[in-house]
Amino acid sequence: MALQRQCPSSPSTGLQLAAIAVAVLCPWLAVSVPLSDWHSGIATNYGGAQDGMNPYDPSFGTKEGACGYGMLDKNSYPFWSVAAFSLTNSFSVAGPAKACGQCYEIKCVDIGGPFGGRCSKDSNQRSVIITITDVCPECATDHIDMQALTFNKIAPMEVGRIDIMYRRVECTPPEPLLVDINHNNGPGAWLRIVVSKAAGYGGIKLVQMKGSDSDWMGMNNKYGQAWEVPVTPRLPWDFRMVSDDSQEVTALGLIDSQGKTGDVPTNVQFALKGGAVSEF
């Protein structure tokens, strides 16, 4: 059954709605609900001076990350607040899709590790929420590689390496699920899409499509959040996405013409554990 979240209309939710409005256009609650216990690790950063790059320019996980999201707009969710996991990280191994799209709170820790004393001098600015958009093959299990500007929010990027605690949290994008149509040659041909901006658990474990002459058919997860079928049915095409906590949403008639490519917003989104909602 398709799940479409709508803003609460009860007068008793007035204060809640006011808080939501501050976040951006009636997204849902900005406070991310924890989904795991804390884990200890280290964090580094990419795309800055240590890589001979300008941190304000796209690079690695904001440009061509392994999750398939392509070039990310720093002015749109997740606002370059992104990072890469090790392939051996327990969350990456558990999946789905090597944790692509999942969100994590990362907290700089000044005491008890080999890199103490490197956190932000402001004790209120030592935590940030990131989205996984890439993998880091050279990273050890609990080593997280963060985009330099995001790292800089909790510690000066010049220090290079910090001790952290991290935990999985709900994702709270202020918009519906987004489908990026990479390749579309029409009925009978190959199709690839990338699904992003999933709320709640953030991960997508199943994508199906349906045409006017077909039943639901599974799409193959080729890498990250890229999904393909070798032969498509007749237009228009509906898409069903299932999150890794088994919520299901359906975008009806999402693709209705041959050759249509690029970002296509849906009108559906996954619900949050806390029940906070939004309208699209």
ZIZI-V358542 format. One line per field, one symbol per residue. psi: psi as a letter, one per 30 degrees, with the letter a starting at -180 (. if undefined). burial: 1 if it has 16 or more other C-alpha atoms within 10 Angstrom, else 0. A space follows every 10 residues. Layout:
psi = ???
burial = ???
//
This chain:
psi = kkjkkkkkfk ffgeeeeeee eeejhhaakf kkkkgllkkl alkallgaef gglkffkklc fgehlffgfa kkkfglkghg illklkfgke eeeealhhgk flkkkkkkkf kflfhlgflk fjffhgklkl kkflljefkl ehkkjlkeee efffkkfffe klklkllklk kikhllkkkj jekjgakflk kklkklhklb fekkfkkllk afglakkkkk jelbhkklkf klakllklkk kklfgglklk jkhekgkkfk lakjkagllk lleffkllk.
burial = 0001101000 0000001001 0000011111 0111000000 1111111100 0000100111 1111111111 0100000101 1111111110 1100111111 1111111111 0000101111 0000011111 1111110010 1111111111 1111111001 1111111111 1111111111 1111111000 1111111111 1111111111 1000001110 1001111110 0111111111 1111001111 1111101000 1000111111 1100011111
//
